[in-house]
Structure formats: C-alpha cells, structure tokens
Amino acid sequence: MRRTFPAPAPVPHRTRARARTVVGAAAAGALALATAALVAPPQAAQAAEVHCKAVYSVQNDWGSGFQSTVTVTNLGTAWTSWTLGFSYGGNQALSSGWNGNWTQSGRNVTVTSLPWNAAVPSGGSVAPAATFSYSGANAAPTAFTVNGVPCDGSGPTAPPTSPPPTTPPPTDPPTTPSAGPAPALHVSGNRLVTAAGTPYRLLGVNRSSGEFACVQGKGVWDGPADQATVDAMRGWNVHAVRLPLNEECWLDTTSGTPAGGTTGAAYRKAVKDYADLLVANGINVVLDLHWSHGQYTGPGTGCPDTGATCQKPMPDQQYAPTFWTQVAQTFKGNDAVLFDLFNEPYPDAADNWADATAAWTCLRDGGSCPGIGYPVAGMQSLVDAVRATGATNVVMTGGLTWTNDLSQWLAYAPKDPTGNLMASWHSYSWNGCVTASCWDSTIGAVAAKVPVQAGEIGQKTCAHDYIDQVMAWADAHGVGYSAWTWNPWGGCSSGGNVLVTDWNGTPTSTFGEGYRAHLLTQHP
C-alpha cells in the first residue's frame, strides 16, 4: 500500500496491517543460441580441449538498458579457468556484471572466471550475467568463444579418456543450493564469510506470516512450513529466508489473542522448528523483529493498538530487549541464523523529519524520542541484549525512513564487541533512494565498510524492472538481497509483492518469474 508523508523529505511507504499482497514483474527476453569462430587460443593444447555451448538470454529490457546472461556449458574435458568472449553489433555499453570479471573494449566484451567458478567440470555450466545501456536496436550477439575457441555446441571428436556421463550434460545453471546444512557465518571486513573465510551473500526470500498470523487467529504460519515448502525454495536456488516475527507472540504477552492464535512456547517451538529445517537444507535464516508493542498514532501509523498488531516506528523498551535475549538464547551456537534487530525504523517520520540528528540518535540510543509516546529501545540496547547471552550470531541494524536511508548509518552504528554487525537496507520503487547514484553515494559507502543486506526489495507494478536494477547494483557491490514475499497471496493488484502463486513455488507473472530467473544465475 502506498503512503505519502509531508516534507521536508516526503517518503512514501506502505503499511503491513495484515499481510502484503503482490507486485509483479515484466518481460523475459530474447533467447539466442550462438555459434561461430573467433580467435585461435594462445596454446594449442588447451584449445584442443575446449568444447562448449553458449546460450544468450535477456532477462529484462527497459528500453534504455537490459540485463543479459550467457550460460556456457562445458562439453569437453574439465577447465581450470575460462575466458568468455563475444561482441555486440550496436552501441551496447557495459554497466555492471557478476559471476565473472567483465570488461568491454569497443563492441568486444570479455568475461574471465572468478576463483569460486573457475573450475568447470565436463558437463558443468557457468552463467555470467550483466547489465548494459543502449539506444536504438538491441540485437543479440551471434558468436561466442571460450579460451579463444568457438563455442559452437560441438563435442570432442575422439572419445574422452574417462567414461562418458550416463546422463546428458546440464544446459542450465544449478537450481538448488548445495547439499548439507547452511554455513555458519561471521563478518570479516565488509563481507559475510563462512568458517573457511569464503565470502558469502544471503540471496533469497522473505516468508511472511510469523509477524501477523498469531494475532489474527491463524496459528503461526499462514500455510505449510514443511519439507515440501523448503524443497520449493531450493528449486529457486534460495540460499536465505527472512522470517518476520511478532514480539508479543514470542513472549506470550498478548492480550485477547483470538481463537486460533498461537503464542508462547508453541510459537517459539514453531519458529525454532522451521528455522532448524531451513538450516538443515542449506538455507540460512534471518530472524526479524517485525511487529512490536507500543501505542503510536502519528505519521505513518499502521494501527492505533498498543499491542504488536502492526509495524511501529521503533522497538519498545518494555519488551524488545527481553525478546532478543530469549531469541539469542534459543539460537546461540547456531551461527547459520542471523538476527535482524528491527524491521523498518521510522523515527524521522514520527517527528515529521524535523531533526535528523535526533532521529539518528533515537535509532541508536532509544529513550524518549520525539513523536513517539512510549519508551524506545535503541539498537545499542538490543545488540547488548544479544551479546549478554554469549551469542555470536551476526546481527543487522537498519537506517531511517523504513531503513531505506543509510546516509548516516556509519556515524550512528551501535558498538558490537564481536564485530559481527552488518547493515540492513530495504529498497522499494516508491522509496526515496531509488537510483544508482543514490545507492553509490549512500549504500555503497556503507557497503565499503561493513556487509549490507537488502532484507526487502520490491516494486509497485507487476514487473521486475526495478528489482532487476537493484539486484544488478547489489551483485556488483557484494550486497545480498531477499525479495518480498514467498506467500501465495494472489495477483499484483493490492500493494504488495508476491513471488509465488502456490506453496509449490510456481512463480507469479511476471514479478516472481523475473526474480526466480535471476536467482538461478547466482552463487551466494
């Protein structure tokens, strides 16, 4: 739902009084299989071993730019590194690329392998992708090489020395995360890394309902939370799931819980069971304090209730520290689970954007904040509550204006003795910071210092052109993202962003289709 607020910096936003419904996608583009001969390789021995197929596809074209992927399948012996080459016939100009090191000279484009995808076994695939600007015609390239050899779809002329595969080589990127549990993560510099020190991005979805179902008589989840739903997510190459939670349902402090609502120990068990199931299937979990206690009726209000029945401008001092103490105690020792300390702070809107310094100070320190009638828990007190338990889980804190504004995040970041702190950012097409130049100057400045996670991304139409731009920027800057939302809430007509039409993971047209297609090209 779109909501507009007055100056000095009006920033429209939406209210989630119940559950957001959809906003969807746009065009899946042209597909062309390319064959041709280019330059001979520098080493004849290596050239003789290169046999491949290249499939070029355009995921989205918005008239002045587009996103494309080249899926290259190795039809010969294993590669230890690769260099992809092709040329455009028009004025296409490289903007940003991922899944490889991208460069352009004139019309010639070159992509070289990264450390994590340099080795490609026989039958394996890589899928470098990029965004380009252009004007006029946007014809697909018709010739590709790998390591200087034409990628013409032909296989070896002689039998390989090892037995051939019993099934045809895949022609698409992997569609599921690798087997095994999700990795334990910690912060190293400006990256999330695994225990082995490998950089890792959280790429996935939000699974809403843990914030509202319990206070609306719908149990904990508004649908199944079982292995089948997890398998459906794995089919999208989901590596992270953000679970919004309700403070009072966790603590069992709700008053007048409707019939069918689930609180207290039963709620906590449901959250723990689902989080454990996701982690066991290779999917990291982000637990988010979404709805909380405190009466608020000012600008941006979603409800007049004192209880946790909508998004409030800031967490409350009465219950929020206790909530995070208990959550941290529950998940301490499982560093595959991360904590997003508060969904979308908006103390600046609550004060009608009267004093930015006061708003940033409120965010960090809490207390008595302008425009908010209840005692506020600042981010520092919530970090302290988590760390007092001995938990080392990575924690996220947001910015102002429903965490779309990170302009002073570095100056007002809470102190974390473990160093496992990252920034939370949300980006919807109706927010204030919606251009690459704004992202470069604000989000990019934070991402250069600490890891950044776009915990929610979406747009107000049934297209995916806006999130395509967000993801392209995020991919180029090492930023993770999770789209709103993995809930089959219908079509694109009522103010939310819905990825699926059923719990089997059928994507919505075209928002879900576009997001799924992009995830399938990504490595965490």
C-alpha angles and dihedrals in degrees: 000000000000117000126180127204132195128258162291080086109359110200119181119217142160137251123230100201089153122352128326116243123203153317118171149191148276139218132357104205145221123310123208130174108214130209129172148115124260134158125345115250121258091242120042093206092058092043092058090058098051117097119152150148124227125201118189119202137173113218095187138359118192098181099259097044144009145197119234138179131202110204108200120192121197109229095175138045122328121288123219091195137357142206119199121202134186141143137226122220096214137044097289108154124198114245104172138333141195140190086048144024105278126203134163132203113184105311094337118102124196127189122187128193126265123224093259096050102030095102111070117178124212106287092018126125140211124197114199112186136188147167124242136186121222147155130213118009122010104200117175118247114256104200131058134176133191116204087348096304122116111258094220102149095253123134131216116302092220128048113268118251092241125058113278119249116272092226130046115270114263118259097196134060117266112285101203137049115259118275120269134052124316114271124261106245137205137169122264114176107308096340139079107233138185124242087271091055095252114148111247132187126203105233117172149076145299117247104203129197103072086092099051114016095076093056094042099054094257103116113241104305125035090224141005121324097191142117092279092059090048091050089053090054091048088054087064092050090249112174099173137036123194113210116199112212139197117236098208095044090054092048095037091232096128118124120216097006106193121244109279094029118128122214142156121016094358091053092047091049092050091052093046093047094050093045091050091049092052093047092048088056095054097264121126116222129221113198112205130194097224110158120032146168126278135091114254129164102163132107113327094017117162098189139359093229124120089213129079097276100123144006113298125200094248139002116269125247091220098067114358098082089050090049092055092043090057095042090050092049090050096051101029109133093026103095091174084081119075130196123228098195099205130003109225118347116202108173088138091061090045087059092043089248090290098140122017093187091054090049094051090045090051090051093054103032106025119194120119107356127189112262095009116103100199131064108272130220110220124214091256092060091050093049088049091050091054096045093046087069092057092248114148097189115139111262128205128207126188137216134237132293095046088319093295090112115071094156094123100022093116093052094049102033115136119245116256116191091203095052090229096127127127135174125253119215131180123200125190126162091247095055125103099249104056106135134083090241091056091046091049094052100041114015092033092053090055093043089056089062108030136010114277126205123195093213093183130024129170147123141231098246133062090253130091100218094110097047089046088062092045092050094046090053092044093049090052092050101042093251121147126219143191121197125224115269148015096180125109096232098149132258135338099276109099117053107277138090115246122186102185140041095205141009090263089074100253103165122236118244112281113337093056093041092054095047093047092049090053095047090053089062095051136095116199 
